[in-house]
Amino acid sequence: MATRCTDNMQIDNPNFFQEITWRHLKTASRATLEPFQIVLKDHADVLYCQAIVRVIPGKRTVAFGAWGGKEVVAKLFYEPRNAHRHATRDAQGIKALLAAGVQTPLLYFQGKSKDNRVQVLIFEKINGVNLEHIWQKSLDEPEIIPLMQAVTIELATQHVLGILQHDLHFKNYILCEKKLYSIDGGDVEIFDEPLSKKDSLENLALFFSQLGVGRDKLQQSLFQVYAKSRGWIIKKQDLQFLEVALNKWTNKRLEHYTKKIMRDCSAFACQQTPSQLMIYDREFESPEFLTCLKNLDIMIASPAATVLKDGRSATVVKVSIDNRPFIIKRYNMKNALHWLRRCLRPSRAVNSWRLGQRLSLLGIATAKPVACVETRTLGLRGKSYLLLEYVEGEHSGEYFAASVRDTDAAATTANKIISLFENLAKLHLTHGDLKMTNILFEQQSPILIDLDGMQEHHSRWRFKLAFHREIKRFMKNWRDRPTIYALFEQRVREMYQRLNMQW
């Protein structure tokens, strides 16, 4: 069972932890930062940082470690101009949460490193699971509803206490021993009175925007929970305001994230040279991972790679990096004419990276994009590469072949696939190649793969045409399976009715 903290955390070999300098911290990345120690200015106990959780290059590092015999979380701020301000704001936010009686990690220490160059905050470590991880891994939505209701009630309580979290996201909640903890005080604002209805609904809409597309019923039920906690009588204008605010926050998050995935930031690394563009998810950053990214052709040609497709336009292989399975997709240039047509446009790898990240943000299951690489010659694009997490599953044709005798299982599966299409339609997205092998099933959930032909439609008329072609292509998969065809045909007609479209 998860524990709140370990009171007697001992370091087996303190000599293993080298004292780090401010200059080393400032230039470090998650891949280059080894376990280290920091000698504090105003405390005799040394801070030992064992596992690096997050690095914002040149600004901040978060690490798990040990201090004074306790298991802790350390936040180190070292940006020359802003370190003190950011550390002070974070500490004040946590103190305000504690003063209001909100469950949050204790702040053990606030001070500086011995050389005065690093601002240090040391927190109690809560050994639980964050809400984002629980939400993404939830296999059956009903099972997570009680937890989401508890988070909604916690949010309502904070609003009554005058607490406004501007940076409200699922990672800022940790579940431990059936207790819900709010963490990260960096963007907490405290008011002397309960938040107004307008501010409350704005903040609630920010929270709801992270549930993803197609969660209308869950949002409605959680709003009922929130309103009951606040003692509100829900009015029509409240629902209208919440809907407008929800759309606003969804668009803002999408706009912000679309920029974020194409630049260097805390979540992604972006490296550009005259001959290459490389973007990758820092979650996977390691020496072996970076070596592989720099030698993708060697990885593809390796005897250890499993070739899944070897075509003129694309080569697809399965490889192992850091003992984890990945897919490398190399987009080839078939000939000089093909290169001329492609060299001035964003590469297929970058397009697939952007669309895959967008689907993930909005809660539509797809193979997780891990990295993309684009080769360039005098600014002209050439071959490109996409690295994806490997999805272990069977495609929809195989899945239906296994469940065809079970009418209930087939109906449930069909409903999940139709919900996937409906969510794409709400975003005016079409996949472009809905053959049965591009829908995989992992743990009974459909996952969309191969986004090369996916399009975003800005014209509703063009979207309707493309979507209709898409569904017709999907239905062709089942021409020789009349029972499955009929099952989908009924659900497709119902989907078109909900979307106010004609089948």
Protein Blocks (a to p, Z undefined) as FASTA:
>chain_A
ZZfbdfbbcdfblmlpccddfklmmmpcfklmccdddddfkbcbdcddfbdfbdcehiac
cddddeehiacdddddfbfklmmmmmmmmmmmmmmmmmnopacdddfbgcddfkopaccd
dddddddddfklmmmmpmblklmmmmmmmmmmmmmmmmmnopacfbgcfklpcceehiac
dehjklcccdfbdcdfklmmmmmmmmmmmnoghilmmmmmmmmmmmmmnopacdfklmmm
mmmmmmmmmmmmmmmmmmmmmcccfkbccdddfkbccdddfklgcfklmmmmmmmmmmmm
pmkbccfbdcfkbccddddeehiacdddddddfblmlmmmmmmpccfklmmmmmmmmmmm
nopacdddfbdcdddeehiacdddddddddddddfklmmmmmmmmmklmmmmmmmmmmmm
mmmmmnopafhiacfklpcceehiacdehjllgccdfbfklmmmmmmmmmmmmmmmmmmm
mklmmmmmmmmmmmmmmnopaZZ
